[in-house]
Amino acid sequence: MTFVSIAEYLTEELWCKECINSLEKLAKNGDKKAMFNLAKCYHGGNGTENNFEEAFYWYQKSAENGYTYAMFNLAYSYSNGEGNLAKCYKNGKGTEKNFEKAFYWYQKSAENSYTYGNV
């Protein structure tokens, strides 16, 4: 990595952290779009660590304030939660690997017609 590349990376990281701070201030003051964008940052780990609980919290707050994109993302989170939980157990993400629990949640997901659960 060149010096310029490192500088660009650090600039982007600092910019992202500043964006997170701004979004948090706006979200806490009731800005539903800021709530949604903050949720996306936590969900994708943009400018911050992945934090699905924070993402879910801000999606929910934004949805409660009438932001339709947040409503969609929140509904999607609920609809594929069983499949995602199965992946967490399968890969040991956020928990210890447990193939029996992974199988159980994949099965529950498939029973509820979530296509990605049909593994």
C-alpha positions as protocol buffer text, in pm:
chain_id: "A"
residue {
  index: 1
  type: MET
  ca { x: 0 y: 0 z: 0 }
}
residue {
  index: 2
  type: THR
  ca { x: 142 y: 339 z: -94 }
}
residue {
  index: 3
  type: PHE
  ca { x: 151 y: 642 z: 131 }
}
residue {
  index: 4
  type: VAL
  ca { x: -124 y: 803 z: -77 }
}
residue {
  index: 5
  type: SER
  ca { x: -341 y: 492 z: -45 }
}
residue {
  index: 6
  type: ILE
  ca { x: -292 y: 489 z: 330 }
}
residue {
  index: 7
  type: ALA
  ca { x: -376 y: 858 z: 351 }
}
residue {
  index: 8
  type: GLU
  ca { x: -690 y: 808 z: 141 }
}
residue {
  index: 9
  type: TYR
  ca { x: -795 y: 514 z: 359 }
}
residue {
  index: 10
  type: LEU
  ca { x: -743 y: 710 z: 681 }
}
residue {
  index: 11
  type: THR
  ca { x: -925 y: 1012 z: 540 }
}
residue {
  index: 12
  type: GLU
  ca { x: -1219 y: 792 z: 445 }
}
residue {
  index: 13
  type: GLU
  ca { x: -1221 y: 627 z: 790 }
}
residue {
  index: 14
  type: LEU
  ca { x: -1216 y: 964 z: 967 }
}
residue {
  index: 15
  type: TRP
  ca { x: -1484 y: 1097 z: 733 }
}
residue {
  index: 16
  type: CYS
  ca { x: -1703 y: 794 z: 802 }
}
residue {
  index: 17
  type: LYS
  ca { x: -1662 y: 833 z: 1179 }
}
residue {
  index: 18
  type: GLU
  ca { x: -1758 y: 1199 z: 1152 }
}
residue {
  index: 19
  type: CYS
  ca { x: -2062 y: 1097 z: 946 }
}
residue {
  index: 20
  type: ILE
  ca { x: -2164 y: 850 z: 1217 }
}
residue {
  index: 21
  type: ASN
  ca { x: -2138 y: 1125 z: 1481 }
}
residue {
  index: 22
  type: SER
  ca { x: -2352 y: 1359 z: 1268 }
}
residue {
  index: 23
  type: LEU
  ca { x: -2609 y: 1089 z: 1195 }
}
residue {
  index: 24
  type: GLU
  ca { x: -2633 y: 1001 z: 1565 }
}
residue {
  index: 25
  type: LYS
  ca { x: -2701 y: 1364 z: 1657 }
}
residue {
  index: 26
  type: LEU
  ca { x: -2966 y: 1399 z: 1388 }
}
residue {
  index: 27
  type: ALA
  ca { x: -3125 y: 1063 z: 1472 }
}
residue {
  index: 28
  type: LYS
  ca { x: -3145 y: 1147 z: 1842 }
}
residue {
  index: 29
  type: ASN
  ca { x: -3322 y: 1469 z: 1743 }
}
residue {
  index: 30
  type: GLY
  ca { x: -3591 y: 1275 z: 1556 }
}
residue {
  index: 31
  type: ASP
  ca { x: -3468 y: 1280 z: 1195 }
}
residue {
  index: 32
  type: LYS
  ca { x: -3618 y: 960 z: 1050 }
}
residue {
  index: 33
  type: LYS
  ca { x: -3390 y: 953 z: 744 }
}
residue {
  index: 34
  type: ALA
  ca { x: -3082 y: 993 z: 967 }
}
residue {
  index: 35
  type: MET
  ca { x: -3215 y: 706 z: 1180 }
}
residue {
  index: 36
  type: PHE
  ca { x: -3241 y: 492 z: 868 }
}
residue {
  index: 37
  type: ASN
  ca { x: -2895 y: 584 z: 741 }
}
residue {
  index: 38
  type: LEU
  ca { x: -2744 y: 525 z: 1085 }
}
residue {
  index: 39
  type: ALA
  ca { x: -2909 y: 181 z: 1090 }
}
residue {
  index: 40
  type: LYS
  ca { x: -2755 y: 105 z: 750 }
}
residue {
  index: 41
  type: CYS
  ca { x: -2411 y: 206 z: 881 }
}
residue {
  index: 42
  type: TYR
  ca { x: -2443 y: -24 z: 1182 }
}
residue {
  index: 43
  type: HIS
  ca { x: -2582 y: -301 z: 965 }
}
residue {
  index: 44
  type: GLY
  ca { x: -2304 y: -284 z: 706 }
}
residue {
  index: 45
  type: GLY
  ca { x: -2020 y: -179 z: 934 }
}
residue {
  index: 46
  type: ASN
  ca { x: -1969 y: 148 z: 746 }
}
residue {
  index: 47
  type: GLY
  ca { x: -1775 y: 393 z: 962 }
}
residue {
  index: 48
  type: THR
  ca { x: -1834 y: 174 z: 1264 }
}
residue {
  index: 49
  type: GLU
  ca { x: -1828 y: -188 z: 1374 }
}
residue {
  index: 50
  type: ASN
  ca { x: -2116 y: -411 z: 1267 }
}
residue {
  index: 51
  type: ASN
  ca { x: -2379 y: -391 z: 1536 }
}
residue {
  index: 52
  type: PHE
  ca { x: -2701 y: -562 z: 1439 }
}
residue {
  index: 53
  type: GLU
  ca { x: -2878 y: -469 z: 1762 }
}
residue {
  index: 54
  type: GLU
  ca { x: -2811 y: -99 z: 1700 }
}
residue {
  index: 55
  type: ALA
  ca { x: -2909 y: -139 z: 1335 }
}
residue {
  index: 56
  type: PHE
  ca { x: -3236 y: -305 z: 1432 }
}
residue {
  index: 57
  type: TYR
  ca { x: -3302 y: -37 z: 1695 }
}
residue {
  index: 58
  type: TRP
  ca { x: -3257 y: 249 z: 1446 }
}
residue {
  index: 59
  type: TYR
  ca { x: -3452 y: 72 z: 1170 }
}
residue {
  index: 60
  type: GLN
  ca { x: -3738 y: 32 z: 1418 }
}
residue {
  index: 61
  type: LYS
  ca { x: -3722 y: 396 z: 1534 }
}
residue {
  index: 62
  type: SER
  ca { x: -3717 y: 518 z: 1174 }
}
residue {
  index: 63
  type: ALA
  ca { x: -4007 y: 291 z: 1080 }
}
residue {
  index: 64
  type: GLU
  ca { x: -4207 y: 411 z: 1382 }
}
residue {
  index: 65
  type: ASN
  ca { x: -4156 y: 764 z: 1249 }
}
residue {
  index: 66
  type: GLY
  ca { x: -4305 y: 667 z: 913 }
}
residue {
  index: 67
  type: TYR
  ca { x: -3995 y: 615 z: 699 }
}
residue {
  index: 68
  type: THR
  ca { x: -4102 y: 352 z: 444 }
}
residue {
  index: 69
  type: TYR
  ca { x: -3753 y: 228 z: 354 }
}
residue {
  index: 70
  type: ALA
  ca { x: -3696 y: 153 z: 722 }
}
residue {
  index: 71
  type: MET
  ca { x: -4030 y: -30 z: 734 }
}
residue {
  index: 72
  type: PHE
  ca { x: -3914 y: -249 z: 446 }
}
residue {
  index: 73
  type: ASN
  ca { x: -3575 y: -323 z: 605 }
}
residue {
  index: 74
  type: LEU
  ca { x: -3739 y: -397 z: 938 }
}
residue {
  index: 75
  type: ALA
  ca { x: -3991 y: -632 z: 777 }
}
residue {
  index: 76
  type: TYR
  ca { x: -3710 y: -801 z: 586 }
}
residue {
  index: 77
  type: SER
  ca { x: -3515 y: -846 z: 910 }
}
residue {
  index: 78
  type: TYR
  ca { x: -3815 y: -1016 z: 1067 }
}
residue {
  index: 79
  type: SER
  ca { x: -3888 y: -1229 z: 762 }
}
residue {
  index: 80
  type: ASN
  ca { x: -3543 y: -1381 z: 729 }
}
residue {
  index: 81
  type: GLY
  ca { x: -3441 y: -1380 z: 1093 }
}
residue {
  index: 82
  type: GLU
  ca { x: -3465 y: -1756 z: 1127 }
}
residue {
  index: 83
  type: GLY
  ca { x: -3235 y: -1808 z: 829 }
}
residue {
  index: 84
  type: ASN
  ca { x: -2989 y: -1552 z: 960 }
}
residue {
  index: 85
  type: LEU
  ca { x: -2988 y: -1710 z: 1304 }
}
residue {
  index: 86
  type: ALA
  ca { x: -2913 y: -2044 z: 1139 }
}
residue {
  index: 87
  type: LYS
  ca { x: -2617 y: -1888 z: 956 }
}
residue {
  index: 88
  type: CYS
  ca { x: -2485 y: -1747 z: 1284 }
}
residue {
  index: 89
  type: TYR
  ca { x: -2492 y: -2091 z: 1446 }
}
residue {
  index: 90
  type: LYS
  ca { x: -2344 y: -2254 z: 1135 }
}
residue {
  index: 91
  type: ASN
  ca { x: -2053 y: -2009 z: 1107 }
}
residue {
  index: 92
  type: GLY
  ca { x: -2003 y: -1928 z: 1474 }
}
residue {
  index: 93
  type: LYS
  ca { x: -2079 y: -1558 z: 1419 }
}
residue {
  index: 94
  type: GLY
  ca { x: -2175 y: -1398 z: 1750 }
}
residue {
  index: 95
  type: THR
  ca { x: -2202 y: -1740 z: 1911 }
}
residue {
  index: 96
  type: GLU
  ca { x: -2023 y: -2073 z: 1921 }
}
residue {
  index: 97
  type: LYS
  ca { x: -2069 y: -2300 z: 1621 }
}
residue {
  index: 98
  type: ASN
  ca { x: -2359 y: -2535 z: 1675 }
}
residue {
  index: 99
  type: PHE
  ca { x: -2466 y: -2738 z: 1374 }
}
residue {
  index: 100
  type: GLU
  ca { x: -2768 y: -2889 z: 1551 }
}
residue {
  index: 101
  type: LYS
  ca { x: -2910 y: -2543 z: 1626 }
}
residue {
  index: 102
  type: ALA
  ca { x: -2818 y: -2427 z: 1275 }
}
residue {
  index: 103
  type: PHE
  ca { x: -3010 y: -2719 z: 1126 }
}
residue {
  index: 104
  type: TYR
  ca { x: -3309 y: -2648 z: 1352 }
}
residue {
  index: 105
  type: TRP
  ca { x: -3329 y: -2282 z: 1244 }
}
residue {
  index: 106
  type: TYR
  ca { x: -3273 y: -2361 z: 876 }
}
residue {
  index: 107
  type: GLN
  ca { x: -3561 y: -2606 z: 905 }
}
residue {
  index: 108
  type: LYS
  ca { x: -3786 y: -2349 z: 1079 }
}
residue {
  index: 109
  type: SER
  ca { x: -3698 y: -2097 z: 811 }
}
residue {
  index: 110
  type: ALA
  ca { x: -3786 y: -2341 z: 533 }
}
residue {
  index: 111
  type: GLU
  ca { x: -4114 y: -2431 z: 705 }
}
residue {
  index: 112
  type: ASN
  ca { x: -4203 y: -2062 z: 697 }
}
residue {
  index: 113
  type: SER
  ca { x: -4134 y: -2045 z: 322 }
}
residue {
  index: 114
  type: TYR
  ca { x: -3812 y: -1846 z: 342 }
}
residue {
  index: 115
  type: THR
  ca { x: -3629 y: -1964 z: 29 }
}
residue {
  index: 116
  type: TYR
  ca { x: -3278 y: -1922 z: 164 }
}
residue {
  index: 117
  type: GLY
  ca { x: -3373 y: -2156 z: 446 }
}
residue {
  index: 118
  type: ASN
  ca { x: -3419 y: -2437 z: 194 }
}
residue {
  index: 119
  type: VAL
  ca { x: -3057 y: -2548 z: 214 }
}
